[in-house]
Amino acid sequence: MRRTIVEPADVSGAALAELKSWLGITRPNEDELLVDLLQASLAMCEAFIGQVPLWQLLEERLPVQPGRYPLVTRPIATSIVTAELVTQDGSRTAIDPADFELELESNGGANFRLDRALDGQGVAVRVRAGIAGTWDDVPAALKQGLIRLAAYFYRDRDRTGGTKSDLAPPASVAALWRPWRTVRLT
């Protein structure tokens, strides 16, 4: 299974303004860098808590054999956006809604059920996922951790060489995110 971000979360408005305020930046010349740092913070937050913090459009590739396949992405914010058959040459065709079902779970997860075998390379399922739809709706602890981590990345951007501790968020950020962390046994 492969997952791709089709449409990243929008952090160019309120999130960017909050980060610039935190850093004391008033000019727009570093906005592109700051947006990239916010996106990196979102990715690290998702890896740490096991959930997408801010709505994104994501695509997961699933097998073409009939069966029930759990989606990796959590929490599913809306029902399925599209389900397409990816053929051997890479072209896509919509799958008849009668041939599949998206089963939402109470924990925010979902299972994609394919009722019949399809002839192709894979099934591309697009879903919108995230804890919050807008930056203002992101829970305070997650938001504070995202801003702190992006600020940390900004201040530390010119450092060369890395350590193993760079793979985890700073302790102050981890403390904010820990209550949101989910653990899944596979």
C-alpha positions, 0 to 999 in steps of 0.5 A: 500500500502506498499513500500520497498527499494529493492536496496538502493542508492550507497553512498559508493564512492563519497558521503562517500569520501565527508562526510569523508572530511567534518568530517576530517576522513582519516581512513576506520574504520568508513566507515560502520557507515558513509554509514549508516548515509548517508542512514539515511540522504537520508531517512530524505531528502526524508521524508522532500522534498517528493522526492527520492534524489538519485536513488534507486530500490523501490517496492510498493505493490498494490491491485489485483483488476483492477484500477488505483493506484498512486505510492507513490514514486517520481520522477520515474527515469525510467519506470517500472522495473518489475510487479509481482503477489504475490500469497497467499503463497508468490511466485511471477509470472510476470504479462503479460505486456498487463495487465498493464500500467505505466502512467508517470506524468509531476510532476515525479509521476506515476500511475499503471493501472491494466486492469484485476483482478488477483488472489493473495495477491497483485501486486509488482511493482518495479521502479527506482526512484530518482532526480539524478542517481549518487552522482555527479548529486545530486543538490548542495543544496540537497547534502550539506544538506545530508552531513551536516545532516550525519555529525550532526548525526555522531557528535551527535551519543552518545547523549542519550534521544531525543526530539520532534525536533529530528524528523526534520532536523536541521534548516541549513539543512531544509533551504537548502532542503526547495526549493525542498519540494513538498506538495501533497494534498490527 
